[in-house]
């Protein structure tokens, strides 16, 4: 159960990071509200997962999921340039996250 919650928390990290960017310095209400809600839920999920998983592993997985999805979203929406090197590095990051799960 802790792993599932950690994965959801990692997805929510990507949501709050993207919403933070879209809030335009907290000047837009909708993205600002989404940022706050996703941030609180993401942190709560990470905190819960850390009660059952080692801190370093949980944090690395949470950051890895969030960073990967944030960059993928930015590439899909055209805010970041997609390249072969970036995609290969993201795949390597995902492989590392999966590896942490396998060895835990």
PALOPA-481439 format. One record per atom (N, C-alpha, C): atom name; residue number from 1; x, z, y negated. Coordinates in pm, whole numbers, plus 50000, padded with zeros to 5 digits. Each point is the difference from the previous one (the first is absolute). Layout:
BEGIN
<pt pakol="CA" zado="NUM" xx="X" zz="Z" yy="Y"/>
...
END
This chain:
BEGIN
<pt pakol="N" zado="1" xx="50082" zz="50000" yy="50120"/>
<pt pakol="CA" zado="1" xx="49918" zz="50000" yy="49880"/>
<pt pakol="C" zado="1" xx="50086" zz="50000" yy="49874"/>
<pt pakol="N" zado="2" xx="50112" zz="50072" yy="50001"/>
<pt pakol="CA" zado="2" xx="50088" zz="50006" yy="49883"/>
<pt pakol="C" zado="2" xx="50055" zz="49862" yy="49966"/>
<pt pakol="N" zado="3" xx="50033" zz="49920" yy="50102"/>
<pt pakol="CA" zado="3" xx="50052" zz="49866" yy="49975"/>
<pt pakol="C" zado="3" xx="49894" zz="49911" yy="49935"/>
<pt pakol="N" zado="4" xx="49878" zz="50008" yy="50047"/>
<pt pakol="CA" zado="4" xx="49893" zz="49919" yy="49941"/>
<pt pakol="C" zado="4" xx="49977" zz="50038" yy="49854"/>
<pt pakol="N" zado="5" xx="49996" zz="50128" yy="49973"/>
<pt pakol="CA" zado="5" xx="49982" zz="50046" yy="49862"/>
<pt pakol="C" zado="5" xx="50118" zz="49958" yy="49914"/>
<pt pakol="N" zado="6" xx="50121" zz="50004" yy="50055"/>
<pt pakol="CA" zado="6" xx="50118" zz="49958" yy="49926"/>
<pt pakol="C" zado="6" xx="49993" zz="49851" yy="49966"/>
<pt pakol="N" zado="7" xx="49954" zz="49919" yy="50091"/>
<pt pakol="CA" zado="7" xx="49986" zz="49856" yy="49975"/>
<pt pakol="C" zado="7" xx="49898" zz="49975" yy="49889"/>
<pt pakol="N" zado="8" xx="49887" zz="50068" yy="50007"/>
<pt pakol="CA" zado="8" xx="49898" zz="49986" yy="49894"/>
<pt pakol="C" zado="8" xx="50056" zz="50046" yy="49866"/>
<pt pakol="N" zado="9" xx="50075" zz="50110" yy="50001"/>
<pt pakol="CA" zado="9" xx="50062" zz="50050" yy="49877"/>
<pt pakol="C" zado="9" xx="50100" zz="49899" yy="49944"/>
<pt pakol="N" zado="10" xx="50073" zz="49931" yy="50087"/>
<pt pakol="CA" zado="10" xx="50092" zz="49896" yy="49956"/>
<pt pakol="C" zado="10" xx="49928" zz="49882" yy="49938"/>
<pt pakol="N" zado="11" xx="49888" zz="49962" yy="50058"/>
<pt pakol="CA" zado="11" xx="49918" zz="49893" yy="49943"/>
<pt pakol="C" zado="11" xx="49949" zz="50043" yy="49862"/>
<pt pakol="N" zado="12" xx="49956" zz="50124" yy="49989"/>
<pt pakol="CA" zado="12" xx="49953" zz="50051" yy="49871"/>
<pt pakol="C" zado="12" xx="50112" zz="50007" yy="49897"/>
<pt pakol="N" zado="13" xx="50123" zz="50017" yy="50046"/>
<pt pakol="CA" zado="13" xx="50113" zz="49996" yy="49906"/>
<pt pakol="C" zado="13" xx="50009" zz="49863" yy="49935"/>
<pt pakol="N" zado="14" xx="49981" zz="49895" yy="50080"/>
<pt pakol="CA" zado="14" xx="50002" zz="49864" yy="49944"/>
<pt pakol="C" zado="14" xx="49883" zz="49980" yy="49904"/>
<pt pakol="N" zado="15" xx="49885" zz="50060" yy="50032"/>
<pt pakol="CA" zado="15" xx="49883" zz="49988" yy="49912"/>
<pt pakol="C" zado="15" xx="50030" zz="50067" yy="49866"/>
<pt pakol="N" zado="16" xx="50053" zz="50123" yy="50003"/>
<pt pakol="CA" zado="16" xx="50022" zz="50067" yy="49871"/>
<pt pakol="C" zado="16" xx="50112" zz="49934" yy="49921"/>
<pt pakol="N" zado="17" xx="50101" zz="49948" yy="50066"/>
<pt pakol="CA" zado="17" xx="50107" zz="49932" yy="49927"/>
<pt pakol="C" zado="17" xx="49948" zz="49874" yy="49932"/>
<pt pakol="N" zado="18" xx="49918" zz="49924" yy="50070"/>
<pt pakol="CA" zado="18" xx="49943" zz="49878" yy="49942"/>
<pt pakol="C" zado="18" xx="49901" zz="50035" yy="49890"/>
<pt pakol="N" zado="19" xx="49920" zz="50104" yy="50020"/>
<pt pakol="CA" zado="19" xx="49904" zz="50042" yy="49898"/>
<pt pakol="C" zado="19" xx="50072" zz="50051" yy="49876"/>
<pt pakol="N" zado="20" xx="50112" zz="50067" yy="50019"/>
<pt pakol="CA" zado="20" xx="50078" zz="50049" yy="49887"/>
<pt pakol="C" zado="20" xx="50048" zz="49883" yy="49914"/>
<pt pakol="N" zado="21" xx="50046" zz="49896" yy="50065"/>
<pt pakol="CA" zado="21" xx="50043" zz="49881" yy="49927"/>
<pt pakol="C" zado="21" xx="49882" zz="49936" yy="49927"/>
<pt pakol="N" zado="22" xx="49887" zz="49992" yy="50068"/>
<pt pakol="CA" zado="22" xx="49880" zz="49936" yy="49941"/>
<pt pakol="C" zado="22" xx="49936" zz="50084" yy="49890"/>
<pt pakol="N" zado="23" xx="50033" zz="50129" yy="49995"/>
<pt pakol="CA" zado="23" xx="49939" zz="50087" yy="49898"/>
<pt pakol="C" zado="23" xx="50052" zz="49973" yy="49859"/>
<pt pakol="N" zado="24" xx="50111" zz="49924" yy="49992"/>
<pt pakol="CA" zado="24" xx="50057" zz="49965" yy="49869"/>
<pt pakol="C" zado="24" xx="50029" zz="50125" yy="49918"/>
<pt pakol="N" zado="25" xx="50079" zz="50089" yy="50060"/>
<pt pakol="CA" zado="25" xx="50036" zz="50123" yy="49929"/>
<pt pakol="C" zado="25" xx="49882" zz="50095" yy="49983"/>
<pt pakol="N" zado="26" xx="49913" zz="50005" yy="50097"/>
<pt pakol="CA" zado="26" xx="49879" zz="50084" yy="50000"/>
<pt pakol="C" zado="26" xx="49901" zz="49959" yy="49891"/>
<pt pakol="N" zado="27" xx="50006" zz="49875" yy="49956"/>
<pt pakol="CA" zado="27" xx="49907" zz="49952" yy="49898"/>
<pt pakol="C" zado="27" xx="49873" zz="49939" yy="50058"/>
<pt pakol="N" zado="28" xx="50002" zz="49970" yy="50131"/>
<pt pakol="CA" zado="28" xx="49882" zz="49942" yy="50066"/>
<pt pakol="C" zado="28" xx="49942" zz="50105" yy="50093"/>
<pt pakol="N" zado="29" xx="49872" zz="50031" yy="49981"/>
<pt pakol="CA" zado="29" xx="49936" zz="50110" yy="50070"/>
<pt pakol="C" zado="29" xx="49992" zz="49979" yy="50151"/>
<pt pakol="N" zado="30" xx="49951" zz="49886" yy="50045"/>
<pt pakol="CA" zado="30" xx="49982" zz="49975" yy="50144"/>
<pt pakol="C" zado="30" xx="50127" zz="50019" yy="50080"/>
<pt pakol="N" zado="31" xx="50106" zz="49929" yy="49966"/>
<pt pakol="CA" zado="31" xx="50125" zz="50018" yy="50074"/>
<pt pakol="C" zado="31" xx="50057" zz="50140" yy="49987"/>
<pt pakol="N" zado="32" xx="49978" zz="50066" yy="49886"/>
<pt pakol="CA" zado="32" xx="50050" zz="50136" yy="49983"/>
<pt pakol="C" zado="32" xx="49929" zz="50096" yy="50094"/>
<pt pakol="N" zado="33" xx="49869" zz="49987" yy="50012"/>
<pt pakol="CA" zado="33" xx="49922" zz="50085" yy="50093"/>
<pt pakol="C" zado="33" xx="50043" zz="49972" yy="50143"/>
<pt pakol="N" zado="34" xx="50016" zz="49872" yy="50035"/>
<pt pakol="CA" zado="34" xx="50044" zz="49965" yy="50135"/>
<pt pakol="C" zado="34" xx="50139" zz="50059" yy="50028"/>
<pt pakol="N" zado="35" xx="50089" zz="49993" yy="49901"/>
<pt pakol="CA" zado="35" xx="50134" zz="50058" yy="50013"/>
<pt pakol="C" zado="35" xx="49992" zz="50148" yy="50034"/>
<pt pakol="N" zado="36" xx="49921" zz="50076" yy="49924"/>
<pt pakol="CA" zado="36" xx="49992" zz="50145" yy="50020"/>
<pt pakol="C" zado="36" xx="49944" zz="50033" yy="50138"/>
<pt pakol="N" zado="37" xx="49892" zz="49933" yy="50038"/>
<pt pakol="CA" zado="37" xx="49937" zz="50028" yy="50130"/>
<pt pakol="C" zado="37" xx="50096" zz="49965" yy="50115"/>
<pt pakol="N" zado="38" xx="50060" zz="49881" yy="49993"/>
<pt pakol="CA" zado="38" xx="50091" zz="49958" yy="50107"/>
<pt pakol="C" zado="38" xx="50124" zz="50089" yy="50005"/>
<pt pakol="N" zado="39" xx="50049" zz="50042" yy="49884"/>
<pt pakol="CA" zado="39" xx="50117" zz="50088" yy="49996"/>
<pt pakol="C" zado="39" xx="49972" zz="50133" yy="50067"/>
<pt pakol="N" zado="40" xx="49888" zz="50061" yy="49966"/>
<pt pakol="CA" zado="40" xx="49964" zz="50130" yy="50058"/>
<pt pakol="C" zado="40" xx="49982" zz="49988" yy="50152"/>
<pt pakol="N" zado="41" xx="49927" zz="49898" yy="50044"/>
<pt pakol="CA" zado="41" xx="49977" zz="49983" yy="50144"/>
<pt pakol="C" zado="41" xx="50129" zz="49967" yy="50074"/>
<pt pakol="N" zado="42" xx="50085" zz="49919" yy="49939"/>
<pt pakol="CA" zado="42" xx="50128" zz="49964" yy="50062"/>
<pt pakol="C" zado="42" xx="50088" zz="50123" yy="50017"/>
<pt pakol="N" zado="43" xx="50011" zz="50080" yy="49895"/>
<pt pakol="CA" zado="43" xx="50083" zz="50121" yy="50008"/>
<pt pakol="C" zado="43" xx="49942" zz="50101" yy="50099"/>
<pt pakol="N" zado="44" xx="49869" zz="50012" yy="50002"/>
<pt pakol="CA" zado="44" xx="49937" zz="50092" yy="50096"/>
<pt pakol="C" zado="44" xx="50026" zz="49955" yy="50143"/>
<pt pakol="N" zado="45" xx="49992" zz="49869" yy="50024"/>
<pt pakol="CA" zado="45" xx="50028" zz="49948" yy="50133"/>
<pt pakol="C" zado="45" xx="50144" zz="50022" yy="50040"/>
<pt pakol="N" zado="46" xx="50092" zz="49976" yy="49907"/>
<pt pakol="CA" zado="46" xx="50141" zz="50025" yy="50028"/>
<pt pakol="C" zado="46" xx="50024" zz="50147" yy="50030"/>
<pt pakol="N" zado="47" xx="49940" zz="50088" yy="49920"/>
<pt pakol="CA" zado="47" xx="50017" zz="50144" yy="50020"/>
<pt pakol="C" zado="47" xx="49948" zz="50043" yy="50138"/>
<pt pakol="N" zado="48" xx="49884" zz="49946" yy="50038"/>
<pt pakol="CA" zado="48" xx="49945" zz="50034" yy="50132"/>
<pt pakol="C" zado="48" xx="50091" zz="49949" yy="50111"/>
<pt pakol="N" zado="49" xx="50047" zz="49876" yy="49988"/>
<pt pakol="CA" zado="49" xx="50086" zz="49943" yy="50104"/>
<pt pakol="C" zado="49" xx="50128" zz="50081" yy="50015"/>
<pt pakol="N" zado="50" xx="50049" zz="50055" yy="49889"/>
<pt pakol="CA" zado="50" xx="50124" zz="50078" yy="50005"/>
<pt pakol="C" zado="50" xx="49983" zz="50135" yy="50071"/>
<pt pakol="N" zado="51" xx="49877" zz="50041" yy="50026"/>
<pt pakol="CA" zado="51" xx="49980" zz="50123" yy="50077"/>
<pt pakol="C" zado="51" xx="50030" zz="49978" yy="50148"/>
<pt pakol="N" zado="52" xx="49995" zz="49873" yy="50043"/>
<pt pakol="CA" zado="52" xx="50025" zz="49971" yy="50142"/>
<pt pakol="C" zado="52" xx="50122" zz="49912" yy="50023"/>
<pt pakol="N" zado="53" xx="50046" zz="49930" yy="49898"/>
<pt pakol="CA" zado="53" xx="50113" zz="49908" yy="50015"/>
<pt pakol="C" zado="53" xx="50118" zz="50051" yy="49918"/>
<pt pakol="N" zado="54" xx="50122" zz="49965" yy="50040"/>
<pt pakol="CA" zado="54" xx="50115" zz="50039" yy="49920"/>
<pt pakol="C" zado="54" xx="49990" zz="49941" yy="49859"/>
<pt pakol="N" zado="55" xx="50040" zz="50077" yy="49901"/>
<pt pakol="CA" zado="55" xx="49987" zz="49959" yy="49861"/>
<pt pakol="C" zado="55" xx="50069" zz="49867" yy="49971"/>
<pt pakol="N" zado="56" xx="50123" zz="49986" yy="50042"/>
<pt pakol="CA" zado="56" xx="50074" zz="49877" yy="49973"/>
<pt pakol="C" zado="56" xx="49934" zz="49877" yy="50060"/>
<pt pakol="N" zado="57" xx="49955" zz="50013" yy="50124"/>
<pt pakol="CA" zado="57" xx="49934" zz="49888" yy="50067"/>
<pt pakol="C" zado="57" xx="49869" zz="49966" yy="49930"/>
<pt pakol="N" zado="58" xx="49919" zz="50102" yy="49972"/>
<pt pakol="CA" zado="58" xx="49871" zz="49976" yy="49936"/>
<pt pakol="C" zado="58" xx="50018" zz="49933" yy="49864"/>
<pt pakol="N" zado="59" xx="50094" zz="50052" yy="49922"/>
<pt pakol="CA" zado="59" xx="50022" zz="49945" yy="49866"/>
<pt pakol="C" zado="59" xx="50052" zz="49856" yy="50007"/>
<pt pakol="N" zado="60" xx="50093" zz="49973" yy="50089"/>
<pt pakol="CA" zado="60" xx="50056" zz="49865" yy="50014"/>
<pt pakol="C" zado="60" xx="49892" zz="49900" yy="50042"/>
<pt pakol="N" zado="61" xx="49915" zz="50039" yy="50093"/>
<pt pakol="CA" zado="61" xx="49893" zz="49912" yy="50045"/>
<pt pakol="C" zado="61" xx="49900" zz="49976" yy="49887"/>
<pt pakol="N" zado="62" xx="49963" zz="50107" yy="49929"/>
<pt pakol="CA" zado="62" xx="49904" zz="49991" yy="49889"/>
<pt pakol="C" zado="62" xx="50053" zz="49905" yy="49892"/>
<pt pakol="N" zado="63" xx="50125" zz="50019" yy="49961"/>
<pt pakol="CA" zado="63" xx="50061" zz="49914" yy="49897"/>
<pt pakol="C" zado="63" xx="50013" zz="49857" yy="50052"/>
<pt pakol="N" zado="64" xx="50041" zz="49984" yy="50124"/>
<pt pakol="CA" zado="64" xx="50017" zz="49866" yy="50056"/>
<pt pakol="C" zado="64" xx="49870" zz="49920" yy="50001"/>
<pt pakol="N" zado="65" xx="49893" zz="50065" yy="50045"/>
<pt pakol="CA" zado="65" xx="49869" zz="49933" yy="50001"/>
<pt pakol="C" zado="65" xx="49958" zz="49967" yy="49857"/>
<pt pakol="N" zado="66" xx="50010" zz="50097" yy="49913"/>
<pt pakol="CA" zado="66" xx="49958" zz="49978" yy="49861"/>
<pt pakol="C" zado="66" xx="50079" zz="49892" yy="49931"/>
<pt pakol="N" zado="67" xx="50131" zz="50004" yy="50014"/>
<pt pakol="CA" zado="67" xx="50086" zz="49900" yy="49935"/>
<pt pakol="C" zado="67" xx="49974" zz="49860" yy="50055"/>
<pt pakol="N" zado="68" xx="49986" zz="49991" yy="50130"/>
<pt pakol="CA" zado="68" xx="49976" zz="49870" yy="50063"/>
<pt pakol="C" zado="68" xx="49868" zz="49940" yy="49952"/>
<pt pakol="N" zado="69" xx="49893" zz="50079" yy="50008"/>
<pt pakol="CA" zado="69" xx="49870" zz="49948" yy="49960"/>
<pt pakol="C" zado="69" xx="49991" zz="49971" yy="49851"/>
<pt pakol="N" zado="70" xx="50067" zz="50082" yy="49919"/>
<pt pakol="CA" zado="70" xx="49999" zz="49975" yy="49856"/>
<pt pakol="C" zado="70" xx="50067" zz="49866" yy="49969"/>
<pt pakol="N" zado="71" xx="50113" zz="49974" yy="50063"/>
<pt pakol="CA" zado="71" xx="50070" zz="49874" yy="49976"/>
<pt pakol="C" zado="71" xx="49923" zz="49881" yy="50057"/>
<pt pakol="N" zado="72" xx="49941" zz="50016" yy="50117"/>
<pt pakol="CA" zado="72" xx="49920" zz="49892" yy="50058"/>
<pt pakol="C" zado="72" xx="49883" zz="49967" yy="49906"/>
<pt pakol="N" zado="73" xx="49932" zz="50103" yy="49950"/>
<pt pakol="CA" zado="73" xx="49889" zz="49978" yy="49908"/>
<pt pakol="C" zado="73" xx="50048" zz="49928" yy="49874"/>
<pt pakol="N" zado="74" xx="50113" zz="50040" yy="49947"/>
<pt pakol="CA" zado="74" xx="50054" zz="49936" yy="49880"/>
<pt pakol="C" zado="74" xx="50036" zz="49854" yy="50027"/>
<pt pakol="N" zado="75" xx="50049" zz="49971" yy="50118"/>
<pt pakol="CA" zado="75" xx="50032" zz="49860" yy="50034"/>
<pt pakol="C" zado="75" xx="49872" zz="49918" yy="50018"/>
<pt pakol="N" zado="76" xx="49899" zz="50059" yy="50064"/>
<pt pakol="CA" zado="76" xx="49873" zz="49929" yy="50021"/>
<pt pakol="C" zado="76" xx="49932" zz="49970" yy="49866"/>
<pt pakol="N" zado="77" xx="50006" zz="50094" yy="49908"/>
<pt pakol="CA" zado="77" xx="49934" zz="49981" yy="49870"/>
<pt pakol="C" zado="77" xx="50086" zz="49923" yy="49901"/>
<pt pakol="N" zado="78" xx="50123" zz="49965" yy="50037"/>
<pt pakol="CA" zado="78" xx="50086" zz="49920" yy="49915"/>
<pt pakol="C" zado="78" xx="50080" zz="50078" yy="49897"/>
<pt pakol="N" zado="79" xx="49998" zz="50132" yy="50008"/>
<pt pakol="CA" zado="79" xx="50076" zz="50082" yy="49904"/>
<pt pakol="C" zado="79" xx="50146" zz="50015" yy="50040"/>
<pt pakol="N" zado="80" xx="50030" zz="49974" yy="50126"/>
<pt pakol="CA" zado="80" xx="50138" zz="50002" yy="50051"/>
<pt pakol="C" zado="80" xx="50023" zz="49868" yy="50073"/>
<pt pakol="N" zado="81" xx="50120" zz="49951" yy="49993"/>
<pt pakol="CA" zado="81" xx="50035" zz="49876" yy="50067"/>
<pt pakol="C" zado="81" xx="50025" zz="50026" yy="50149"/>
<pt pakol="N" zado="82" xx="49939" zz="49918" yy="50083"/>
<pt pakol="CA" zado="82" xx="50026" zz="50008" yy="50144"/>
<pt pakol="C" zado="82" xx="50118" zz="49910" yy="50033"/>
<pt pakol="N" zado="83" xx="50088" zz="50051" yy="50084"/>
<pt pakol="CA" zado="83" xx="50113" zz="49919" yy="50045"/>
<pt pakol="C" zado="83" xx="50029" zz="50036" yy="50145"/>
<pt pakol="N" zado="84" xx="50074" zz="49914" yy="50064"/>
<pt pakol="CA" zado="84" xx="50036" zz="50026" yy="50140"/>
<pt pakol="C" zado="84" xx="50075" zz="50131" yy="50013"/>
<pt pakol="N" zado="85" xx="50093" zz="50025" yy="49910"/>
<pt pakol="CA" zado="85" xx="50080" zz="50123" yy="50006"/>
<pt pakol="C" zado="85" xx="49911" zz="50123" yy="49983"/>
<pt pakol="N" zado="86" xx="49908" zz="49998" yy="49904"/>
<pt pakol="CA" zado="86" xx="49911" zz="50115" yy="49979"/>
<pt pakol="C" zado="86" xx="49913" zz="50026" yy="50123"/>
<pt pakol="N" zado="87" xx="49947" zz="49893" yy="50056"/>
<pt pakol="CA" zado="87" xx="49913" zz="50015" yy="50117"/>
<pt pakol="C" zado="87" xx="50079" zz="50054" yy="50118"/>
<pt pakol="N" zado="88" xx="50121" zz="49951" yy="50021"/>
<pt pakol="CA" zado="88" xx="50084" zz="50052" yy="50109"/>
<pt pakol="C" zado="88" xx="50035" zz="50147" yy="49978"/>
<pt pakol="N" zado="89" xx="50029" zz="50037" yy="49877"/>
<pt pakol="CA" zado="89" xx="50031" zz="50141" yy="49971"/>
<pt pakol="C" zado="89" xx="49877" zz="50088" yy="50020"/>
<pt pakol="N" zado="90" xx="49883" zz="49952" yy="49963"/>
<pt pakol="CA" zado="90" xx="49877" zz="50077" yy="50026"/>
<pt pakol="C" zado="90" xx="49977" zz="50017" yy="50150"/>
<pt pakol="N" zado="91" xx="50024" zz="49895" yy="50077"/>
<pt pakol="CA" zado="91" xx="49986" zz="50011" yy="50145"/>
<pt pakol="C" zado="91" xx="50098" zz="50102" yy="50057"/>
<pt pakol="N" zado="92" xx="50120" zz="50003" yy="49945"/>
<pt pakol="CA" zado="92" xx="50099" zz="50100" yy="50042"/>
<pt pakol="C" zado="92" xx="49952" zz="50141" yy="49967"/>
<pt pakol="N" zado="93" xx="49941" zz="50016" yy="49882"/>
<pt pakol="CA" zado="93" xx="49946" zz="50130" yy="49960"/>
<pt pakol="C" zado="93" xx="49888" zz="50044" yy="50095"/>
<pt pakol="N" zado="94" xx="49912" zz="49907" yy="50034"/>
<pt pakol="CA" zado="94" xx="49891" zz="50032" yy="50094"/>
<pt pakol="C" zado="94" xx="50059" zz="50036" yy="50136"/>
<pt pakol="N" zado="95" xx="50102" zz="49929" yy="50043"/>
<pt pakol="CA" zado="95" xx="50065" zz="50032" yy="50128"/>
<pt pakol="C" zado="95" xx="50059" zz="50140" yy="49998"/>
<pt pakol="N" zado="96" xx="50056" zz="50040" yy="49887"/>
<pt pakol="CA" zado="96" xx="50056" zz="50136" yy="49989"/>
<pt pakol="C" zado="96" xx="49890" zz="50105" yy="50007"/>
<pt pakol="N" zado="97" xx="49887" zz="49975" yy="49935"/>
<pt pakol="CA" zado="97" xx="49887" zz="50094" yy="50005"/>
<pt pakol="C" zado="97" xx="49950" zz="50012" yy="50145"/>
<pt pakol="N" zado="98" xx="49985" zz="49888" yy="50067"/>
<pt pakol="CA" zado="98" xx="49957" zz="50003" yy="50140"/>
<pt pakol="C" zado="98" xx="50103" zz="50073" yy="50086"/>
<pt pakol="N" zado="99" xx="50128" zz="49976" yy="49972"/>
<pt pakol="CA" zado="99" xx="50106" zz="50069" yy="50073"/>
<pt pakol="C" zado="99" xx="49993" zz="50151" yy="49984"/>
<pt pakol="N" zado="100" xx="49971" zz="50046" yy="49879"/>
<pt pakol="CA" zado="100" xx="49985" zz="50145" yy="49978"/>
<pt pakol="C" zado="100" xx="49885" zz="50056" yy="50084"/>
<pt pakol="N" zado="101" xx="49893" zz="49923" yy="50011"/>
<pt pakol="CA" zado="101" xx="49887" zz="50045" yy="50084"/>
<pt pakol="C" zado="101" xx="50042" zz="50007" yy="50146"/>
<pt pakol="N" zado="102" xx="50072" zz="49900" yy="50043"/>
<pt pakol="CA" zado="102" xx="50041" zz="49993" yy="50142"/>
<pt pakol="C" zado="102" xx="50091" zz="50118" yy="50038"/>
<pt pakol="N" zado="103" xx="50093" zz="50036" yy="49912"/>
<pt pakol="CA" zado="103" xx="50094" zz="50106" yy="50035"/>
<pt pakol="C" zado="103" xx="49947" zz="50140" yy="49970"/>
<pt pakol="N" zado="104" xx="49884" zz="50010" yy="49938"/>
<pt pakol="CA" zado="104" xx="49944" zz="50133" yy="49968"/>
<pt pakol="C" zado="104" xx="49911" zz="50051" yy="50111"/>
END
